[in-house]
Amino acid sequence: MFNVRDKGVLELVRRAFRENSELALRLREVIWRYFEKVVERHGLKRIKIMNFCGTHEWTVTHYGIRSLLPEGLELVAGPGCPVCIVPAYYIDVVLKLGAEGVRIYTYGDVVKLRSVRARAPPRSLEELKAFGGDVTVVYSFIDAVRMARERGGDSLFLGIGFETMAPSYALAFKRGIVPKNLKFLSLVRLTPPAMKYTIKVYRERGLLPIQGVIAPGHVSAVIGGGAWEFLPRDYGLPTVVAGFEPIDVLIAIAQILQMIYHESPRVIIEYRRVVSWDGNVYAKKAVDEVFVKAYSAWRGLGFIPRSGLKLRERYSEAYDALSYYGVPDLTPREFIFTHAHHGVPWEYDLPPRCRCGEVVLGIARPIDCPMFMKGCTPSKPWGPCMVSYEGTCNVWARSGVGQISDLKGVV
């Protein structure tokens, strides 16, 4: 791997992986040829590949990669948006604490996440701030640490993210730089368990199975390509850890089709300029020392075993926000008690008519939702998939997909 921070290297990567139309067309030929060979040898009329990461979905949509693919080759987005899957329960908790005077630190996308229970404003942190609440948008956890120390007073940080963000939280706690007045609400979620859950849902519903996975590059830079070995081993799924330029994605699709044709599923690291097999060993060790895996809730999906991170006891006593403020955490039983109205728990974690739960799993497309680009837009998001730049609905809206009348070859 080389130094990706070097400007000369970045320019070389940009030209090679983004502006290389000649290579893109050659890869298109490879993809079509192998798709036809797979159909001929294995009798598959349709092949579904899941690109897990929200940034991959942006690349696919922004550069029109679906328009380059054979009609029977379907590319669907997976649960790769950490903001989209934050349960509304935690938004309700933070809104209540903010209204009581607790200073809230969070990332920019999070402020637009809406409550599904509040009947009057504030329904989001954005509205809470407009009503005079102390809500501060930060670029990193370290910014919140510094501000909390300087300002004093009760404060809370929403620790949202996947494995990419977890090391920044863990190292701050491990190094003892987090002030005691800053409480931490851990909403970190783990991607491999979510992939297992997604496969389970597809099988239970009898849907066209996922036949290949484009694994997330940023996450894999931390956890390593080896973290995805369970996909070919346990499910026979060809898996490619890919970068985020259009050439990266086209290479990944071609490699998956080749593995399907040769019936040789394995994990390939296409994004070798950043990702290794073992990942960042130092970062993983720090995360393991500070956090413990927990049975955690995903908005619109349900509870997934060992899919979240909670502070270990030696840190939670001083920093865990829920414990400090006496707020119960979600459990399956607690969720039904607090959110269900007719004994149906998870539907009420999303606003009426919102299909984000299906969009997150790649079961529905944004244009299948009756709210998409009607009552739900990037400027006024109704559902969580429209809030974040990594949300599939937001990606499609910003790329203008919802304005296209003839979607053949595009979705």
Helices and strands as residue ranges (DSSP letters): H 7-17, H 21-42, E 47-51, H 54-62, G 65-68, E 73-77, H 88-99, E 103-106, G 108-112, H 125-130, E 135-137, H 141-151, E 155-161, H 166-174, E 182-188, H 191-205, E 212-215, H 217-223, G 225-228, H 230-235, E 239-241, H 246-262, E 267-269, H 281-290, E 291-298, E 302-311, H 313-319, H 321-324, H 332-339, G 346-349, H 356-360, G 366-368, G 384-386, H 392-398, G 401-403
